Amino acid sequence: MHNRLRLLRAERGWSQAELAGRLDVSRQAVNAIETGKHDPSLSLAFRIARLFDLTVEQVFNDPPRN
Amino acid sequence: MDAQEIPSPPDAERPAGEVRSRRRRQIFVAMFAFSLLVGIAVGVGMGMAEDGGLKLTRETGWGLAVAAALLIAGFSVWFYRWVDEVEVQDNLWANTVGLHAGLAAGVPWAFLAHLGHAPDLDLSVLFLIIVGSAALYYTAVKLWRLF
């Protein structure tokens, strides 16, 4: 699943650890989501979207499968 | 749902991410040390029981078995609630890999041994297969996330 987390984080000048603290997850979790190696749960996806004042669809998008 | 309705708690009330990470590491180290002590206690107890230095009644044996089951269940519930979802996912997959490796190796081995085509099932080897495959998967997935 594609996401704009790295871009959004960079816009606010936050480190991965800082974002992790705001989301109450580990830095490894933030890194795994940013690099596309982990799809967050629905609950975490909503927390991320709310933190950036966006909708889930504005942060994450699932490209159509052929 | 309104995207603005759940603001983050004020930064002043929230430990920094680094502090949280340090706390996680400290809990992990404490957990590891506790597991080590339990492992040593179990090993010494088993050794004493086998040597005849420790007499266990049936009731004590059942009590220990139930206590062990409750400890494992309680630990699992606590651990999977406490760690974040990436760690839960990696741990659960590692457990699943270990379980499947144990089944894939143990069942045919026991069957062939029953038919006389293989040596008797060695539980120590089976244990190593389960733990080894789980550890191998866990290490591989952590390295994959790292690079």
Backbone of each chain as ProteinMPNN parsed JSONL, in Angstrom:
{"seq_chain_A": "MHNRLRLLRAERGWSQAELAGRLDVSRQAVNAIETGKHDPSLSLAFRIARLFDLTVEQVFNDPPRN", "coords_chain_A": {"N_chain_A": [[0.844, -1.189, 0.0], [0.57, 2.176, -0.901], [1.821, 5.206, 0.598], [1.872, 8.541, 2.05], [3.386, 9.134, 4.199], [6.11, 9.638, 4.877], [6.605, 12.006, 3.507], [4.708, 13.747, 4.657], [5.595, 13.747, 7.267], [8.123, 14.876, 6.933], [7.418, 17.414, 6.091], [6.579, 18.559, 8.428], [8.837, 18.568, 9.848], [9.496, 16.525, 11.622], [11.182, 13.913, 13.349], [11.527, 10.344, 12.791], [11.345, 9.084, 15.237], [10.065, 11.012, 16.761], [7.582, 11.208, 15.509], [6.753, 8.616, 15.979], [6.462, 8.684, 18.752], [4.287, 10.422, 18.963], [2.345, 8.872, 17.876], [2.303, 6.74, 19.493], [3.697, 4.376, 18.918], [6.448, 2.198, 17.981], [9.647, 3.446, 16.766], [10.558, 1.798, 14.796], [8.211, 0.812, 13.772], [7.112, 3.053, 12.511], [9.067, 3.451, 10.563], [8.801, 1.062, 9.127], [6.249, 1.363, 8.045], [6.569, 3.655, 6.491], [8.384, 2.756, 4.569], [6.9, 0.968, 3.248], [6.831, -1.626, 4.151], [5.146, -2.554, 5.985], [1.723, -2.73, 6.518], [-0.378, -0.598, 8.189], [-2.708, -1.199, 10.916], [-6.29, -0.645, 10.773], [-7.038, 1.017, 12.846], [-4.602, 2.288, 13.56], [-4.073, 3.55, 11.152], [-6.124, 5.434, 11.068], [-5.393, 6.963, 13.288], [-3.021, 8.044, 12.372], [-3.925, 9.554, 10.194], [-5.587, 11.413, 11.516], [-3.74, 12.742, 13.08], [-2.353, 14.207, 11.184], [-4.36, 15.723, 10.33], [-5.909, 14.902, 8.18], [-7.739, 12.835, 5.813], [-7.989, 9.219, 5.832], [-7.746, 8.278, 3.243], [-6.336, 10.31, 2.083], [-3.841, 9.968, 3.051], [-3.124, 7.316, 2.689], [-3.062, 5.128, -0.138], [-4.409, 2.553, -2.101], [-3.215, 0.969, -4.759], [-4.991, -0.052, -7.72], [-5.445, -3.532, -8.39], [-4.402, -5.649, -11.042]], "CA_chain_A": [[0.0, 0.0, 0.0], [1.355, 3.414, -0.96], [1.412, 6.225, 1.571], [2.62, 9.807, 2.009], [3.795, 9.394, 5.578], [7.445, 10.248, 4.943], [6.46, 13.379, 3.024], [3.963, 14.507, 5.669], [6.486, 13.891, 8.433], [9.182, 15.822, 6.567], [6.817, 18.767, 6.035], [6.481, 19.097, 9.802], [10.174, 18.549, 10.443], [9.552, 15.546, 12.702], [11.974, 12.697, 13.149], [10.703, 9.125, 12.892], [11.112, 8.83, 16.664], [9.083, 11.98, 17.229], [6.271, 10.777, 14.996], [6.408, 7.379, 16.705], [5.988, 9.095, 20.069], [2.949, 11.007, 18.83], [1.395, 7.806, 17.514], [2.449, 5.693, 20.497], [4.24, 3.135, 18.347], [7.913, 2.268, 17.975], [10.223, 4.073, 15.572], [10.631, 0.755, 13.769], [6.893, 0.706, 13.136], [7.0, 4.188, 11.577], [9.96, 3.168, 9.436], [8.227, -0.033, 8.334], [5.098, 1.895, 7.293], [7.076, 4.584, 5.472], [9.065, 2.025, 3.492], [5.934, 0.054, 2.629], [7.044, -3.006, 4.605], [4.094, -2.911, 6.943], [0.453, -2.017, 6.379], [-0.889, -0.41, 9.557], [-4.096, -1.587, 11.174], [-7.245, 0.433, 10.508], [-6.969, 1.924, 13.992], [-3.397, 3.114, 13.45], [-4.232, 4.386, 9.957], [-6.962, 6.58, 11.463], [-4.603, 7.816, 14.179], [-2.066, 8.776, 11.528], [-4.68, 10.554, 9.423], [-6.036, 12.483, 12.432], [-2.567, 13.512, 13.51], [-2.013, 15.157, 10.122], [-5.577, 16.453, 9.985], [-6.294, 14.467, 6.836], [-8.508, 11.586, 5.822], [-7.144, 8.044, 5.587], [-7.483, 8.192, 1.794], [-5.336, 11.318, 1.706], [-2.525, 9.499, 3.499], [-2.868, 5.985, 2.104], [-3.871, 4.706, -1.284], [-4.17, 1.177, -2.496], [-3.343, 0.964, -6.217], [-5.815, -1.171, -8.189], [-4.713, -4.724, -8.826], [-4.857, -6.158, -12.347]], "C_chain_A": [[0.886, 1.248, 0.0], [0.887, 4.387, 0.128], [2.335, 7.442, 1.497], [3.209, 10.145, 3.369], [5.146, 10.108, 5.662], [7.373, 11.732, 4.563], [5.784, 14.253, 4.083], [4.831, 14.775, 6.898], [7.555, 14.947, 8.144], [8.65, 17.253, 6.542], [6.752, 19.41, 7.42], [7.826, 19.083, 10.525], [10.314, 17.579, 11.605], [10.514, 14.415, 12.345], [11.02, 11.493, 13.217], [10.358, 8.847, 14.356], [10.042, 9.773, 17.219], [7.679, 11.6, 16.765], [5.806, 9.527, 15.738], [5.847, 7.707, 18.082], [4.574, 9.654, 20.01], [1.891, 9.943, 18.522], [1.383, 6.666, 18.534], [2.791, 4.337, 19.867], [5.761, 3.263, 18.362], [8.401, 2.973, 16.709], [10.303, 3.07, 14.431], [9.3, 0.62, 13.029], [6.708, 1.825, 12.114], [7.849, 3.922, 10.342], [9.363, 2.096, 8.521], [7.042, 0.457, 7.497], [5.604, 2.8, 6.164], [7.7, 3.855, 4.288], [8.147, 0.994, 2.832], [6.106, -1.393, 3.045], [6.035, -3.436, 5.643], [2.857, -2.068, 6.646], [-0.14, -1.848, 7.762], [-2.322, -0.919, 9.685], [-4.997, -0.388, 10.882], [-7.164, 1.49, 11.614], [-5.757, 2.861, 13.888], [-3.492, 4.031, 12.236], [-5.075, 5.62, 10.283], [-6.187, 7.524, 12.374], [-3.622, 8.666, 13.379], [-2.792, 9.903, 10.784], [-5.108, 11.721, 10.312], [-4.874, 13.366, 12.857], [-2.211, 14.571, 12.47], [-3.236, 15.938, 9.635], [-6.03, 16.155, 8.551], [-7.223, 13.271, 6.948], [-7.549, 10.431, 5.531], [-6.768, 7.97, 4.107], [-6.445, 9.207, 1.336], [-3.927, 10.91, 2.139], [-2.153, 8.198, 2.786], [-3.661, 5.826, 0.812], [-3.412, 3.331, -1.735], [-4.318, 1.11, -4.016], [-4.165, -0.232, -6.69], [-4.967, -2.324, -8.69], [-5.286, -5.212, -10.133], [-5.29, -7.617, -12.228]], "O_chain_A": [[1.823, 1.362, 0.791], [-0.28, 4.39, 0.522], [3.435, 7.371, 0.949], [3.499, 11.307, 3.656], [5.306, 11.062, 6.424], [7.988, 12.588, 5.199], [6.238, 15.362, 4.366], [4.808, 15.859, 7.482], [7.855, 15.794, 8.985], [9.35, 18.19, 6.927], [6.855, 20.628, 7.566], [7.936, 19.529, 11.667], [11.155, 17.78, 12.481], [10.634, 14.022, 11.185], [9.87, 11.613, 13.642], [9.244, 8.434, 14.68], [9.219, 9.377, 18.043], [6.718, 11.664, 17.532], [4.632, 9.39, 16.082], [4.88, 7.091, 18.53], [3.758, 9.394, 20.895], [0.716, 10.091, 18.858], [0.565, 5.749, 18.451], [2.24, 3.302, 20.241], [6.297, 4.313, 18.716], [7.677, 3.083, 15.719], [10.141, 3.42, 13.262], [9.263, 0.352, 11.828], [6.221, 1.599, 11.006], [7.406, 4.14, 9.214], [9.415, 2.211, 7.296], [6.856, 0.011, 6.365], [5.13, 2.72, 5.031], [7.562, 4.284, 3.143], [8.577, 0.24, 1.959], [5.594, -2.295, 2.382], [6.074, -4.568, 6.124], [2.938, -0.844, 6.536], [-0.385, -2.838, 8.451], [-3.045, -1.052, 8.697], [-4.523, 0.742, 10.759], [-7.214, 2.691, 11.35], [-5.874, 4.068, 14.1], [-3.036, 5.173, 12.289], [-4.771, 6.722, 9.825], [-6.306, 8.743, 12.254], [-3.419, 9.845, 13.666], [-2.334, 11.045, 10.753], [-5.004, 12.881, 9.912], [-5.012, 14.583, 12.978], [-1.821, 15.687, 12.814], [-3.166, 16.701, 8.672], [-6.471, 17.043, 7.821], [-7.463, 12.756, 8.04], [-6.438, 10.642, 5.045], [-5.634, 7.645, 3.757], [-5.759, 9.001, 0.335], [-2.94, 11.452, 1.643], [-1.019, 8.013, 2.344], [-4.78, 6.324, 0.686], [-2.226, 3.001, -1.748], [-5.439, 1.186, -4.521], [-4.05, -1.318, -6.122], [-3.926, -2.135, -9.32], [-6.501, -5.2, -10.33], [-5.703, -8.221, -13.218]]}, "seq_chain_B": "MDAQEIPSPPDAERPAGEVRSRRRRQIFVAMFAFSLLVGIAVGVGMGMAEDGGLKLTRETGWGLAVAAALLIAGFSVWFYRWVDEVEVQDNLWANTVGLHAGLAAGVPWAFLAHLGHAPDLDLSVLFLIIVGSAALYYTAVKLWRLF", "coords_chain_B": {"N_chain_B": [[-16.581, 10.693, 9.828], [-15.11, 13.248, 11.752], [-12.1, 14.691, 10.876], [-10.778, 16.359, 12.554], [-11.378, 15.927, 15.157], [-9.962, 14.491, 17.048], [-7.432, 15.537, 18.608], [-3.837, 15.452, 19.051], [-2.441, 14.679, 22.258], [-1.196, 17.372, 24.308], [2.21, 18.329, 23.729], [3.732, 18.702, 26.029], [2.699, 16.945, 27.853], [3.463, 14.545, 27.01], [5.798, 11.939, 26.812], [8.879, 12.073, 25.027], [9.463, 10.494, 21.826], [11.892, 9.133, 21.89], [12.198, 8.649, 24.604], [10.103, 6.926, 25.093], [10.943, 4.8, 23.475], [13.246, 4.079, 24.846], [12.131, 3.212, 27.232], [10.709, 1.01, 26.301], [12.839, -0.641, 25.533], [14.033, -1.051, 28.038], [12.023, -2.458, 29.384], [11.98, -4.694, 27.788], [14.532, -5.791, 28.251], [14.32, -6.354, 30.993], [12.303, -8.219, 30.871], [13.559, -10.228, 29.415], [15.599, -10.948, 31.221], [14.046, -11.906, 33.342], [12.827, -14.101, 32.09], [15.075, -15.631, 31.661], [15.819, -16.254, 34.298], [13.583, -17.75, 35.082], [13.834, -19.867, 33.297], [16.277, -20.976, 34.159], [15.559, -21.747, 36.76], [13.582, -23.65, 36.189], [15.106, -25.523, 34.767], [17.023, -26.315, 36.72], [15.272, -27.34, 38.635], [14.091, -29.46, 37.19], [16.348, -31.029, 36.794], [16.993, -31.703, 39.438], [14.721, -33.142, 40.093], [14.94, -35.324, 38.359], [17.239, -36.511, 39.356], [16.327, -37.452, 41.687], [16.429, -35.926, 43.905], [14.418, -34.218, 44.422], [11.241, -34.526, 45.414], [8.148, -34.876, 43.942], [4.736, -34.528, 44.468], [1.628, -35.776, 43.072], [-0.29, -33.778, 43.149], [1.258, -31.473, 43.472], [2.635, -31.532, 41.071], [0.527, -31.184, 39.196], [-0.291, -28.676, 40.044], [1.965, -27.128, 39.423], [1.956, -27.436, 36.667], [-0.453, -26.19, 35.932], [0.072, -23.621, 36.895], [2.194, -22.938, 35.219], [0.891, -22.932, 32.738], [-0.933, -20.829, 33.124], [0.842, -18.741, 33.556], [2.147, -18.577, 31.077], [-0.045, -17.998, 29.422], [-0.932, -15.562, 30.553], [1.334, -13.975, 30.232], [1.479, -13.91, 27.447], [-0.887, -12.52, 26.729], [-0.406, -10.054, 27.977], [2.014, -9.316, 26.709], [1.376, -9.165, 23.942], [-0.413, -7.105, 23.994], [1.058, -5.029, 24.852], [3.273, -4.577, 23.123], [3.953, -2.898, 19.981], [2.141, -2.919, 16.816], [3.709, -3.838, 14.651], [5.675, -5.36, 15.882], [4.079, -7.27, 17.109], [3.019, -8.504, 14.845], [5.372, -9.579, 13.685], [6.183, -11.317, 15.729], [3.971, -13.063, 15.922], [3.956, -14.216, 13.372], [6.454, -15.484, 13.462], [5.965, -17.337, 15.488], [3.994, -18.819, 14.213], [5.398, -19.864, 12.032], [7.227, -21.466, 13.445], [5.434, -23.28, 14.648], [4.304, -24.545, 12.381], [6.606, -25.647, 11.24], [7.271, -27.443, 13.238], [5.046, -29.154, 13.157], [5.202, -30.052, 10.499], [7.606, -31.418, 10.527], [7.47, -33.068, 12.801], [5.099, -34.723, 12.739], [5.254, -36.43, 10.333], [7.687, -37.674, 11.008], [7.122, -39.006, 13.44], [5.189, -40.757, 12.466], [6.655, -42.276, 10.554], [8.528, -43.371, 12.278], [6.876, -44.956, 13.814], [6.237, -46.865, 11.954], [8.618, -48.062, 11.74], [10.541, -47.092, 10.04], [12.128, -45.014, 10.656], [14.245, -43.487, 13.155], [13.255, -43.319, 16.669], [11.078, -40.655, 17.661], [12.72, -37.741, 18.539], [12.41, -35.568, 21.057], [13.967, -33.418, 21.808], [15.288, -32.704, 19.476], [13.109, -32.045, 17.916], [12.17, -29.849, 19.336], [14.308, -28.109, 18.899], [14.029, -27.741, 16.15], [11.581, -26.378, 16.032], [12.022, -24.029, 17.621], [14.322, -23.097, 16.345], [13.471, -22.62, 13.667], [11.548, -20.652, 14.093], [13.122, -18.631, 15.232], [14.864, -18.169, 13.15], [13.152, -17.166, 11.16], [12.25, -14.855, 12.473], [14.63, -13.386, 12.768], [15.286, -13.046, 10.075], [13.125, -11.48, 9.133], [13.442, -9.187, 10.628], [15.897, -8.274, 9.693], [15.182, -7.79, 7.091], [13.421, -5.671, 7.428], [15.19, -3.832, 8.329], [16.942, -3.264, 6.235]], "CA_chain_B": [[-15.872, 11.062, 11.057], [-14.392, 14.502, 11.604], [-10.663, 14.455, 10.996], [-10.168, 17.264, 13.527], [-11.974, 15.756, 16.478], [-9.071, 13.859, 18.013], [-6.088, 16.129, 18.546], [-2.822, 14.779, 19.857], [-2.255, 15.317, 23.559], [-0.135, 18.396, 24.267], [3.557, 17.763, 23.77], [4.276, 18.752, 27.381], [2.2, 15.803, 28.626], [3.83, 13.318, 26.318], [7.225, 11.693, 26.745], [9.369, 12.057, 23.657], [9.547, 9.157, 21.232], [13.12, 8.475, 22.349], [11.958, 8.183, 25.98], [9.272, 5.728, 24.974], [11.774, 3.719, 22.94], [14.139, 3.63, 25.926], [11.301, 2.43, 28.159], [10.434, -0.289, 25.666], [14.061, -1.446, 25.616], [14.232, -1.439, 29.441], [11.06, -3.517, 29.698], [12.399, -5.892, 27.063], [15.683, -6.363, 28.963], [13.798, -6.926, 32.243], [11.542, -9.415, 30.483], [14.543, -11.243, 29.034], [16.253, -11.404, 32.45], [13.06, -12.711, 34.071], [12.691, -15.369, 31.366], [16.302, -16.386, 31.908], [15.733, -16.779, 35.664], [12.57, -18.813, 35.084], [14.437, -20.99, 32.582], [17.28, -21.6, 35.043], [14.821, -22.399, 37.852], [12.948, -24.854, 35.643], [16.179, -26.474, 34.452], [17.556, -26.857, 37.978], [14.2, -28.152, 39.225], [13.983, -30.714, 36.422], [17.551, -31.82, 37.087], [16.85, -32.248, 40.799], [13.649, -34.151, 40.07], [15.455, -36.512, 37.689], [18.226, -37.142, 40.242], [15.641, -37.97, 42.871], [16.612, -35.012, 45.032], [13.218, -33.417, 44.581], [10.063, -35.387, 45.305], [6.947, -34.139, 43.585], [3.483, -35.271, 44.564], [0.799, -35.565, 41.898], [-0.949, -32.481, 43.292], [2.257, -30.431, 43.199], [2.883, -31.582, 39.629], [-0.604, -30.532, 38.529], [-0.239, -27.264, 40.414], [3.021, -26.495, 38.635], [1.527, -27.416, 35.263], [-1.481, -25.148, 35.788], [0.746, -22.328, 37.085], [2.96, -22.67, 33.996], [-0.058, -22.588, 31.668], [-1.453, -19.486, 33.41], [1.941, -17.793, 33.365], [2.358, -18.423, 29.633], [-1.216, -17.3, 28.867], [-0.904, -14.186, 31.047], [2.443, -13.285, 29.582], [1.135, -13.698, 26.04], [-1.89, -11.45, 26.649], [0.272, -8.803, 28.324], [3.036, -8.987, 25.716], [0.792, -8.762, 22.667], [-1.092, -5.819, 24.166], [2.039, -3.99, 25.159], [4.14, -4.253, 21.99], [3.166, -2.299, 18.904], [1.607, -3.936, 15.906], [4.757, -4.455, 13.826], [6.31, -6.401, 16.708], [3.078, -8.337, 17.253], [2.959, -9.221, 13.575], [6.592, -10.38, 13.519], [6.158, -12.405, 16.714], [2.947, -14.05, 15.582], [4.424, -14.97, 12.209], [7.538, -16.373, 13.895], [5.32, -18.457, 16.19], [3.302, -19.647, 13.219], [6.434, -20.605, 11.298], [7.713, -22.512, 14.346], [4.385, -24.288, 14.799], [4.197, -25.31, 11.146], [7.824, -26.447, 11.087], [7.142, -28.546, 14.187], [4.055, -30.101, 12.636], [5.692, -30.647, 9.251], [8.699, -32.352, 10.834], [7.129, -34.018, 13.859], [4.068, -35.719, 12.403], [5.808, -37.498, 9.479], [8.741, -38.386, 11.739], [6.458, -39.94, 14.362], [4.524, -41.783, 11.651], [7.688, -43.164, 10.003], [9.102, -44.106, 13.411], [5.882, -45.971, 14.184], [6.33, -47.929, 10.941], [9.951, -48.649, 11.824], [11.399, -46.574, 8.968], [12.904, -43.864, 11.162], [14.493, -43.605, 14.597], [12.193, -42.764, 17.509], [10.978, -39.189, 17.693], [13.547, -37.109, 19.577], [11.745, -34.301, 21.382], [14.948, -32.319, 21.844], [15.516, -32.288, 18.083], [11.874, -31.386, 17.49], [12.177, -28.541, 19.997], [15.28, -27.271, 18.187], [13.444, -27.406, 14.845], [10.54, -25.363, 16.251], [12.635, -22.771, 18.074], [15.264, -22.651, 15.313], [12.77, -22.054, 12.511], [10.924, -19.39, 14.535], [14.193, -17.637, 15.405], [15.382, -17.866, 11.81], [12.184, -16.283, 10.513], [12.234, -13.57, 13.183], [15.869, -12.687, 12.406], [15.2, -12.666, 8.659], [12.167, -10.384, 8.923], [14.02, -7.978, 11.217], [16.932, -7.804, 8.767], [14.452, -7.258, 5.925], [12.899, -4.351, 7.779], [16.327, -2.949, 8.571], [17.616, -2.849, 4.985]], "C_chain_B": [[-15.06, 12.333, 10.828], [-12.91, 14.285, 11.861], [-10.034, 15.323, 12.083], [-10.568, 16.947, 14.967], [-11.034, 15.128, 17.509], [-7.678, 14.455, 17.889], [-5.1, 15.295, 19.35], [-2.762, 15.446, 21.215], [-1.134, 16.35, 23.47], [1.244, 17.766, 24.436], [4.123, 17.703, 25.181], [3.86, 17.53, 28.209], [2.712, 14.48, 28.086], [5.345, 13.109, 26.341], [7.678, 11.655, 25.284], [9.452, 10.63, 23.147], [10.767, 8.391, 21.725], [12.928, 7.902, 23.758], [11.127, 6.902, 25.951], [10.085, 4.54, 24.469], [12.688, 3.16, 24.025], [13.351, 2.772, 26.915], [11.006, 1.047, 27.598], [11.641, -1.198, 25.8], [14.273, -1.938, 27.041], [13.277, -2.571, 29.824], [11.484, -4.814, 29.02], [13.556, -6.577, 27.782], [15.223, -7.03, 30.26], [13.056, -8.228, 31.966], [12.484, -10.563, 30.14], [15.211, -11.826, 30.271], [15.312, -12.3, 33.256], [12.903, -14.08, 33.411], [13.9, -16.267, 31.626], [16.248, -17.028, 33.286], [14.723, -17.925, 35.75], [13.139, -20.061, 34.415], [15.437, -21.729, 33.438], [16.577, -22.373, 36.161], [14.172, -23.696, 37.377], [14.0, -25.931, 35.362], [16.735, -27.133, 35.702], [16.527, -27.781, 38.642], [14.054, -29.491, 38.533], [15.157, -31.639, 36.718], [17.444, -32.477, 38.45], [15.784, -33.347, 40.838], [14.152, -35.445, 39.437], [16.455, -37.257, 38.564], [17.582, -37.73, 41.495], [15.773, -37.078, 44.085], [15.375, -34.183, 45.324], [12.009, -34.319, 44.354], [8.829, -34.535, 45.006], [5.717, -35.037, 43.765], [2.673, -34.99, 43.295], [0.15, -34.182, 41.947], [0.022, -31.331, 42.969], [2.536, -30.367, 41.695], [1.775, -30.884, 38.851], [-0.605, -29.03, 38.806], [0.793, -26.514, 39.585], [2.609, -26.378, 37.168], [0.505, -26.31, 35.017], [-0.847, -23.761, 35.918], [1.526, -21.952, 35.826], [2.031, -22.245, 32.865], [-0.598, -21.173, 31.867], [-0.391, -18.419, 33.167], [2.152, -17.517, 31.875], [1.196, -17.641, 29.015], [-1.207, -15.822, 29.267], [0.172, -13.371, 30.376], [2.081, -12.945, 28.13], [0.151, -12.546, 25.883], [-1.224, -10.101, 26.912], [1.213, -8.378, 27.201], [2.407, -8.466, 24.43], [-0.039, -7.491, 22.776], [-0.085, -4.689, 24.281], [2.845, -3.598, 23.927], [3.308, -3.654, 20.863], [2.94, -3.322, 17.799], [2.647, -4.565, 14.985], [5.4, -5.618, 14.589], [5.352, -7.58, 16.913], [3.047, -9.188, 15.989], [4.181, -10.132, 13.412], [6.604, -11.569, 14.48], [5.151, -13.487, 16.346], [3.354, -14.874, 14.362], [5.534, -15.941, 12.59], [6.967, -17.586, 14.631], [4.641, -19.403, 15.212], [4.292, -20.489, 12.422], [6.957, -21.754, 12.161], [6.712, -23.644, 14.502], [4.297, -25.172, 13.559], [5.424, -26.18, 10.909], [7.757, -27.659, 12.01], [6.166, -29.602, 13.704], [4.584, -30.826, 11.404], [6.788, -31.67, 9.519], [8.238, -33.455, 11.779], [6.158, -35.111, 13.457], [4.612, -36.808, 11.472], [6.864, -38.335, 10.192], [8.112, -39.426, 12.669], [5.803, -41.095, 13.601], [5.546, -42.793, 11.112], [8.34, -43.988, 11.112], [8.167, -45.233, 13.844], [5.943, -47.157, 13.218], [7.693, -48.617, 10.96], [10.901, -48.167, 10.746], [12.257, -45.399, 9.421], [13.178, -44.097, 12.643], [13.355, -42.971, 15.396], [12.25, -41.231, 17.532], [11.798, -38.645, 18.856], [12.972, -35.72, 19.867], [12.706, -33.117, 21.437], [15.191, -31.787, 20.43], [14.285, -31.533, 17.571], [11.784, -29.971, 18.076], [13.123, -27.587, 19.265], [14.733, -26.843, 16.82], [12.428, -26.269, 14.999], [11.164, -24.014, 16.605], [13.558, -22.203, 16.993], [14.559, -21.998, 14.138], [12.108, -20.729, 12.881], [11.986, -18.297, 14.647], [14.752, -17.209, 14.049], [14.449, -16.896, 11.084], [12.233, -14.888, 11.144], [13.467, -12.74, 12.805], [15.785, -12.182, 10.967], [14.273, -11.472, 8.457], [12.692, -9.087, 9.522], [15.094, -7.407, 10.294], [16.277, -7.179, 7.537], [13.911, -5.862, 6.225], [14.022, -3.328, 7.913], [16.904, -2.403, 7.26], [16.629, -2.627, 3.845]], "O_chain_B": [[-14.392, 12.463, 9.802], [-12.509, 13.771, 12.905], [-8.902, 15.076, 12.499], [-10.138, 17.633, 15.894], [-11.282, 15.224, 18.711], [-6.839, 13.937, 17.151], [-5.493, 14.524, 20.225], [-3.004, 16.648, 21.325], [-0.227, 16.216, 22.649], [1.42, 16.803, 25.182], [4.886, 16.797, 25.516], [4.56, 17.128, 29.139], [2.425, 13.42, 28.643], [6.097, 13.996, 25.938], [6.916, 11.243, 24.409], [9.506, 9.679, 23.926], [10.713, 7.183, 21.95], [13.422, 6.819, 24.072], [11.399, 5.94, 26.669], [9.942, 3.421, 24.962], [12.889, 1.95, 24.126], [13.835, 1.739, 27.378], [11.046, 0.047, 28.315], [11.509, -2.375, 26.135], [14.646, -3.092, 27.251], [13.667, -3.522, 30.5], [11.366, -5.895, 29.596], [13.57, -7.801, 27.911], [15.671, -8.128, 30.593], [13.162, -9.199, 32.715], [12.25, -11.712, 30.514], [15.379, -13.041, 30.377], [15.73, -13.328, 33.788], [12.851, -15.1, 34.098], [13.775, -17.481, 31.788], [16.586, -18.202, 33.442], [14.971, -18.938, 36.405], [12.95, -21.176, 34.902], [15.46, -22.96, 33.454], [16.947, -23.505, 36.472], [14.208, -24.711, 38.072], [13.802, -27.103, 35.681], [16.902, -28.351, 35.751], [16.865, -28.854, 39.142], [13.912, -30.528, 39.182], [14.999, -32.85, 36.871], [17.76, -33.656, 38.608], [15.937, -34.352, 41.533], [13.836, -36.535, 39.912], [16.522, -38.486, 38.528], [18.238, -38.427, 42.268], [15.294, -37.416, 45.168], [15.296, -33.519, 46.358], [11.782, -34.81, 43.248], [8.518, -33.592, 45.734], [5.678, -36.163, 43.269], [2.995, -34.075, 42.538], [0.049, -33.498, 40.928], [-0.334, -30.364, 42.295], [2.658, -29.284, 41.122], [2.047, -30.087, 37.953], [-0.883, -28.221, 37.921], [0.537, -25.41, 39.104], [2.87, -25.369, 36.512], [0.584, -25.587, 34.024], [-1.174, -22.844, 35.164], [1.525, -20.793, 35.411], [2.336, -21.313, 32.121], [-0.713, -20.407, 30.911], [-0.679, -17.341, 32.647], [2.314, -16.368, 31.464], [1.403, -16.744, 28.198], [-1.442, -14.943, 28.438], [-0.046, -12.221, 29.996], [2.344, -11.842, 27.653], [0.324, -11.692, 25.013], [-1.439, -9.134, 26.181], [1.212, -7.218, 26.79], [2.843, -7.451, 23.887], [-0.339, -6.861, 21.762], [-0.336, -3.557, 23.868], [3.081, -2.411, 23.701], [2.099, -3.875, 20.795], [3.469, -4.433, 17.835], [2.485, -5.715, 14.576], [5.638, -6.694, 14.041], [5.767, -8.738, 16.891], [3.049, -10.418, 16.046], [4.05, -11.302, 13.05], [6.981, -12.679, 14.106], [5.441, -14.679, 16.447], [3.126, -16.083, 14.319], [5.567, -17.075, 12.113], [7.418, -18.714, 14.432], [4.702, -20.623, 15.361], [4.06, -21.672, 12.17], [7.115, -22.876, 11.681], [7.081, -24.818, 14.491], [4.224, -26.396, 13.665], [5.308, -27.311, 10.438], [8.135, -28.765, 11.623], [6.423, -30.8, 13.824], [4.442, -32.042, 11.272], [6.886, -32.676, 8.816], [8.568, -34.626, 11.59], [6.355, -36.28, 13.786], [4.46, -37.993, 11.77], [6.933, -39.55, 10.008], [8.523, -40.587, 12.681], [5.853, -42.248, 14.028], [5.338, -44.003, 11.198], [8.667, -45.159, 10.915], [8.614, -46.325, 14.195], [5.73, -48.304, 13.612], [7.9, -49.626, 10.285], [11.961, -48.762, 10.548], [13.032, -44.855, 8.633], [12.436, -44.817, 13.311], [12.582, -42.177, 14.859], [13.313, -40.618, 17.436], [11.601, -39.034, 20.007], [13.039, -34.819, 19.032], [12.333, -31.978, 21.158], [15.286, -30.578, 20.217], [14.404, -30.519, 16.884], [11.377, -29.027, 17.398], [12.798, -26.422, 19.038], [14.952, -25.711, 16.388], [12.411, -25.324, 14.21], [10.875, -22.996, 15.976], [13.579, -20.996, 16.751], [14.987, -20.948, 13.66], [12.105, -19.79, 12.084], [11.769, -17.168, 14.205], [15.069, -16.04, 13.834], [14.899, -15.928, 10.471], [12.255, -13.876, 10.443], [13.361, -11.539, 12.554], [16.159, -11.047, 10.672], [14.592, -10.556, 7.699], [12.426, -8.006, 8.996], [15.19, -6.191, 10.132], [16.751, -6.173, 7.009], [13.943, -4.979, 5.368], [13.844, -2.138, 7.653], [17.302, -1.24, 7.179], [17.035, -2.277, 2.736]]}, "name": "protein", "num_of_chains": 2, "seq": "MHNRLRLLRAERGWSQAELAGRLDVSRQAVNAIETGKHDPSLSLAFRIARLFDLTVEQVFNDPPRNMDAQEIPSPPDAERPAGEVRSRRRRQIFVAMFAFSLLVGIAVGVGMGMAEDGGLKLTRETGWGLAVAAALLIAGFSVWFYRWVDEVEVQDNLWANTVGLHAGLAAGVPWAFLAHLGHAPDLDLSVLFLIIVGSAALYYTAVKLWRLF"}
